[in-house]
């Protein structure tokens, strides 16, 4: 049975080739991202423990006076988390495929080197995943404090990251993440597809 018509296949194959030729891919089997040289963060396993959901996000990343805007689609399932980040033109900026065995990040060559897809994933997990899952992945020298408006990550030198939810439920409102290690600010507006929580 033919799932894709011949004319459409002729169109899709070159487009896929262009995307593959203009991106780089990294594979991480240890599921560890480094927010700093002494701040390894181990991503949760299983990757997702809640009800399956699809989330649409608008992500604004500001660093060094430079602002980058992305539209993100998150597909969250217990066995796999998939995230696609699109740039303002609708082109693929990042594809993130995260399972218990692999973390694969594909990045468009148009994206600056200093913007790391695995670090974007880590920020999203730190802000949105259940607190107990996040705590398990933190190094011993970092503490997570839950506040009435969000979360704070601290080490012996003080607060290194603040996460504020600007509404009651971060999955249906705007969140602000200030990463003092890299002097990066994220503004993430979220909406669960289909109106779920």
C-alpha positions as CSV (number, residue, x, y, z in Angstrom):
1,X,0.0,0.0,0.0
2,X,1.4,3.4,-1.0
3,X,1.1,5.9,1.9
4,X,2.6,8.9,0.1
5,X,1.7,9.7,-3.5
6,X,4.6,9.9,-6.0
7,X,4.4,13.7,-6.6
8,X,4.4,14.4,-2.8
9,X,7.3,12.0,-2.3
10,X,9.3,13.8,-5.0
11,X,8.7,17.0,-3.1
12,X,9.4,15.6,0.4
13,X,12.6,13.8,-0.3
14,X,14.5,17.0,-1.5
15,X,13.2,18.9,1.5
16,X,14.3,16.3,3.9
17,X,17.7,16.2,2.2
18,X,18.1,20.0,2.6
19,X,17.2,19.8,6.3
20,X,19.7,16.9,6.9
21,X,22.4,18.6,5.0
22,X,22.0,21.9,6.9
23,X,21.9,20.4,10.4
24,X,24.2,18.7,12.9
25,X,23.2,15.9,15.2
26,X,24.6,14.9,18.6
27,X,23.7,11.7,20.5
28,X,24.0,11.6,24.3
29,X,23.5,8.2,25.9
30,X,24.4,9.4,29.4
31,X,21.5,11.9,29.6
32,X,23.7,14.4,31.4
33,X,23.7,18.1,30.4
34,X,26.2,20.6,32.0
35,X,24.6,23.8,33.0
36,X,28.1,24.7,34.2
37,X,31.4,22.9,34.6
38,X,30.4,21.9,38.2
39,X,26.7,21.7,37.5
40,X,25.8,18.4,35.7
41,X,22.1,17.8,35.5
42,X,20.9,14.2,34.8
43,X,17.7,14.1,32.9
44,X,14.8,12.0,34.4
45,X,14.3,8.3,33.6
46,X,11.6,7.5,32.8
47,X,11.5,10.6,30.6
48,X,7.9,11.4,31.5
49,X,5.6,10.1,34.2
50,X,2.4,12.1,33.8
51,X,-0.5,11.7,31.3
52,X,0.5,11.9,27.7
53,X,0.1,15.4,26.3
54,X,1.0,17.7,23.5
55,X,2.1,21.2,24.4
56,X,2.6,24.3,22.2
57,X,5.1,26.9,23.4
58,X,6.4,30.2,22.3
59,X,10.0,30.5,23.5
60,X,12.0,33.7,23.7
61,X,15.7,33.3,24.6
62,X,17.7,36.4,25.4
63,X,21.5,36.3,25.8
64,X,24.1,39.0,25.5
65,X,21.5,41.5,24.2
66,X,20.5,39.0,21.4
67,X,17.0,37.8,21.3
68,X,15.9,34.5,19.6
69,X,12.3,33.5,19.1
70,X,11.1,29.9,18.6
71,X,7.8,28.1,18.3
72,X,8.0,24.8,20.0
73,X,5.9,21.6,19.9
74,X,6.3,19.2,22.7
75,X,5.0,15.6,22.5
76,X,5.3,14.1,26.0
77,X,4.9,10.3,26.4
78,X,6.3,7.9,29.0
79,X,8.6,6.2,26.6
80,X,9.6,9.2,24.5
81,X,9.7,13.0,24.5
82,X,9.9,14.8,21.2
83,X,10.4,18.5,20.8
84,X,10.5,20.5,17.6
85,X,11.6,24.1,17.8
86,X,10.9,26.3,14.7
87,X,12.4,29.7,14.0
88,X,10.4,32.8,13.0
89,X,10.3,31.7,9.4
90,X,8.9,28.3,10.2
91,X,12.1,26.5,9.5
92,X,13.4,23.7,11.8
93,X,15.9,25.1,14.4
94,X,16.1,22.0,16.6
95,X,14.7,18.5,16.7
96,X,15.0,16.8,20.1
97,X,14.3,13.1,20.5
98,X,14.7,11.9,24.1
99,X,14.2,8.3,25.3
100,X,15.5,6.3,28.2
101,X,18.4,5.1,26.0
102,X,19.2,8.1,23.9
103,X,19.1,11.9,23.7
104,X,19.4,13.0,20.1
105,X,19.6,16.6,19.2
106,X,19.6,17.9,15.6
107,X,20.4,21.6,15.2
108,X,20.2,23.8,12.1
109,X,23.5,25.3,11.0
110,X,21.7,28.6,10.9
111,X,21.5,28.6,14.8
112,X,24.5,30.2,16.6
113,X,26.9,27.9,18.3
114,X,26.2,29.3,21.7
115,X,22.6,28.1,21.6
116,X,22.6,24.5,22.7
117,X,19.5,22.4,22.2
118,X,20.3,20.1,25.1
119,X,20.5,23.1,27.4
120,X,17.1,24.3,26.2
121,X,15.7,20.9,27.0
122,X,17.3,21.0,30.5
123,X,15.7,24.5,31.2
124,X,12.3,23.2,30.2
125,X,12.7,20.1,32.4
126,X,13.9,22.1,35.4
127,X,10.9,24.5,35.0
128,X,8.0,22.1,34.1
129,X,8.8,18.6,35.3
130,X,7.6,17.4,38.7
131,X,9.9,18.6,41.5
132,X,10.8,15.2,42.8
133,X,12.0,14.1,39.3
134,X,14.1,17.3,39.0
135,X,15.7,16.9,42.4
136,X,16.9,13.4,41.5
137,X,19.0,14.8,38.7
138,X,20.7,17.6,40.6
139,X,24.3,17.4,41.8
140,X,24.8,17.3,45.6
141,X,26.0,20.9,45.7
142,X,22.8,22.3,44.2
143,X,19.4,22.6,46.0
144,X,16.0,23.2,44.6
145,X,13.6,25.3,46.6
146,X,9.9,25.4,45.7
147,X,8.4,28.9,46.2
148,X,4.8,30.2,45.9
149,X,5.6,31.6,42.4
150,X,8.0,29.0,41.1
151,X,11.4,27.4,41.8
152,X,14.9,28.5,42.8
153,X,18.2,26.6,42.3
154,X,20.9,27.5,44.8
155,X,24.5,26.5,45.6
156,X,27.0,27.8,48.2
157,X,27.4,31.0,46.3
158,X,23.7,31.8,46.3
159,X,20.8,31.7,43.7
160,X,22.0,30.4,40.3
161,X,18.6,30.1,38.6
162,X,15.1,31.4,39.2
163,X,11.9,30.1,37.6
164,X,8.7,32.1,38.0
165,X,5.3,31.0,36.8
166,X,3.4,34.2,35.8
167,X,0.1,32.3,36.1
168,X,-1.3,29.5,38.3
169,X,-0.4,26.5,36.0
170,X,2.9,26.8,34.1
171,X,1.5,24.5,31.4
172,X,-1.2,27.1,30.5
173,X,0.5,30.4,31.2
174,X,3.9,32.2,30.9
175,X,7.0,31.2,32.7
176,X,10.3,33.2,33.2
177,X,13.6,31.4,33.6
178,X,16.7,33.4,34.6
179,X,19.9,31.4,34.3
180,X,22.5,33.4,36.2
181,X,25.3,31.0,35.2
182,X,25.0,31.8,31.5
183,X,23.2,35.1,31.9
184,X,20.3,33.8,29.8
185,X,16.6,34.6,30.2
186,X,13.8,32.4,28.8
187,X,10.2,33.5,28.5
188,X,8.0,30.6,27.7
189,X,4.3,30.8,27.0
190,X,2.6,27.4,27.1
191,X,-0.7,26.0,26.0
192,X,-1.7,22.3,26.2
193,X,-3.2,21.2,22.9
194,X,-6.8,20.2,23.3
195,X,-7.3,22.2,26.5
196,X,-5.7,19.6,28.8
197,X,-3.9,20.3,32.1
